[in-house]
Amino acid sequence: MRRRAALSAAAVVVAAALVPVGSTPASAAVVSLSSVVPAPASVAPTAAVYTLPAGATIQTAPAAVDVGTYLAGILRPSTGYALPVSTSTGTPTSGIALLLSGADPSVGAEGYQLDVTSAAITVRAQTAAGLFYGVQTLRQLLPAAVEARTVQPGPWEVAGGRIVDRPRYAYRGAMLDVSRHFFGVDVVKRYIDEISQYKINTLHLHLSDDQGWRIVIDAWPRLATYGGSTQVGGGPGGYYTKAQYTDLVAYAAARHVTVVPEIDMPGHTNAALASYAELNCDNVAPPLYTGIEVGFSSFCVGKEITYTFVRQVLTELAALTPGPYLHIGGDEAHSTSDADYRTFMNRVQPFVGTAGKTVIGWHQLGQADHTPNRVAQFWGTTTSDADLSAAVAKGDKVLLSPANKTYLDMKYTNETPLGLSWAGLIEVRTAYDWDPGTLLPGVPASAIIGVEAPMWSETLTRLADIEFMAFPRMPAIAELAWSPQSARNWDGFRVRLGALGPRWTTQGITFYRSPQVPWATAPTGRVEAESFTSQSGVQIVADAAARGGNRVGYIDNGDWIGFAGVNVAGRTGFSARISSGGAGGIIQVRSGSATGPLLGSVPVANTGGYGVYAEVSTTLSAGSGPLFLVFTGSGGGLFDIDDFALTGTAPPNLALGRPATADSQCAANEGPEKAVNGTTTGGNADKWCSLGTTKWWRVDLQATASVGRVVVRHAGAGGESAGFNTRDFDLQTSVDGVTWTTVAQVRGNTANVTTSTFGPVGTRYLRLNVITPTSTTDRAARIYEVEAYAS
């Protein structure tokens, strides 16, 4: 009986461990059209499935080449395909086509129509923005592994059908406060990439506040060099040059995100007042400020230089910003009298119009006179507000940012390590389960232009902090702004949101695993074998909800699959999805080796042919050690195994999330804590790297525990070259962190994952001493995860 050609090419492969929880290989189940976030307006599935071939092309309308190039940039690293981009206006017959014709008229300016057949994928829209949003939907319909930056195994399948989609609101925003803590260009670009996936089309940058001024103004240079020299808690602060800001705006525009800059006034102005004494009524500059309390600062309303200053700042900023809006703040001006506030705002608002822009301000702006098309951004926590009512009565449009629902800097729970709680705790359901159209009874739905999720940064200092507070709440807000109310409900959303977990893990996004969400881990808990080696060899395996069929072809008598690092301890059951066109056979579940103790076996019968699947299952007796599956049969007893699962309670990883230290690291984002953060999907954000000939890494289990098995995931397990795997190291234990005992030694290692069993021994501390870091040409140790188990 022949074996599938793609599988028989391999020779002997060392047994590999499961890909870490949360990752998803390309061979996962075809994603349903109805699983997208934000929920599409209309979905009509079919039975067809499109498989992206290696020779596929991306055809675009001439005016949409940039979108085609963007899509190719997403797909090429993970598929390894060339995916050339060419222009075309004809009807596509293969590959992926992005066309500016033929879309359902209901899609409007930003909507799209996505058609998937077995032969081609076609996205149609009336604008390049619509095509871009269609591409974001297509990304979610592909396996999560498509987001990887290294080549992954296929197939790359997309479910068939049609989606016709359009946004509920034209303004779908995120705000990032770069004033309390400064974030550089690369961080902001990363955030733009992350939010644009969920059809967010506006980034509001809070560029000035008491703690820092973040943009160069040529007429007033000390604003940046002095006013931008600090931040909350001290530190160097920072600012954007005009070239950097222009680059950010262009980067955002390429992802159809409009930048809205904010200069907050007349309060929140200490950085400016400290930079120029003449802006103060007493001509005395206050010191720079690094706290978080607000309401103490104010421009001097009675001095004409104040208005010269504001006009010049807004004029320069408008010249750098192609979008339609300038945000002039207006909130928490507690040190400005009501009369002075109205005087100031009435003088300042016309400067925005003269610069060719439309005014946005926080809803307190309703106290001042109306200007054409003005937008009042509501950040209150109640359903009525006098200033907002005044704004609406004057003809203002309303942008919704209720602080108790959309402020992403609020804690999820009292235990959340980051964020504040003055507006309340905002779990995912709180962020999601409300209707923007009915939140404010006194505001007509026609006045609402959209929803924005602000991210204030008093407690946030790095990208991971931003991501943790934004995900999963940002996609929740994005769905409010995009999807029709009729398509939204919490029970459905939480499932769709949970399915994004593996995608975010693959992308390296730090996110909060809310207990309100059924997060996909090892999807459906199924395990799939991906490549056959030889009858005397093993299989390379990965976590997957396979459901693709024939992932292990033509299993024969004596074949076996080994899972280093997957222990059967605590497991009580086994189930598998199989197909057979022959007499069948038996799957034996063993521990330790292919000839180790037999824990259970399950017969495999003829299912009606290959590709016709049935579930089989059996109970397991108690065991310990790595999992091995052995296949027995004879003659025509061959069968395919698609995926399988172990049930029961797996032993906990005692090292997960525990404090870790090391003697060195390669870069600031490659610290020792990365080796116990639970993610191993690749990239610098997921590994501990340490330079030098010898070095150590250790973890504090925080209590004495029995440890008998340690799994170390090396460079190859994280997607890097297996040649970088750490070759020689000792594992040591200690109860006091002073006296160490070597419990295992690894020498000459070439495997991506190593498992050491010993003892077990009682220990509080576990140390990894690297003897030979890696290859002779690279002296860095790359460890993607260290796991400790009782047995």
Secondary structure, 3 states (H helix, E strand, C coil): CCCCHHHHCCCCCCCCCCCCCCCCCCCCCCCCHHHCCCCCCEEEEEEEEEECCCCCCEEECHHHHHHHHHHHHHHHHHHCCCCCEEECCCCCCCEEEEECCCCCHHHCCCCEEEEECCCEEEEECCCHHHHHHHHHHHHHHCCHHHHCCCCCCCCCEEEEEEEEECCCCCEEEEEEECCCCCCCHHHHHHHHHHHHCCCCCEEEEECEECCEECECCCCCCHHHHCCCCCCCCCCCCCCECHHHHHHHHHHHHHCCCEEEEEEEECCCCHHHHHHCHHHCCCCCCCCCCCCCCCCCCCCCCCCHHHHHHHHHHHHHHHHHCCCCEEEEECCCCCCCCHHHHHHHHHHHHHHHHHCCCEEEEEHHHHHCCCCCCCEEEECCCCCCCHHHHHHHHCCCEEEECCHHHHCCCECCCCCCCCCECCCCCCCHHHHHCCCCCCCCCCCCHHHEEEEEEEECCCCCCCHHHHHHHHCCHHHHHHHHHHCCHHHCCHHHHHHHHHCCHHHHHHHCCCCCCCCCCCCCCCHHHCEEEEECCCCCCCCEEEECCCCCCCCEEEECCCCEEEEEEEECCCEEEEEEEEEECCCCEEEEEEECCCCCCEEEEEEECCCCCCCCCEEEEEECCCCCCEEEEEEEECCCCCEEEEEEEEEECCCCCCCCCCCEEECCCCCCCCCHHHHHCCCCCCCHHHCEEEECCCEEEEEEEEEEEEEEEEEEEEHHHHCCCHHHCCCEEEEEEECCCCCCEEEEEECCCCCCEEEEEEEEEEEEEEEEEEEECCCCCCCEEEEEEEEEECC
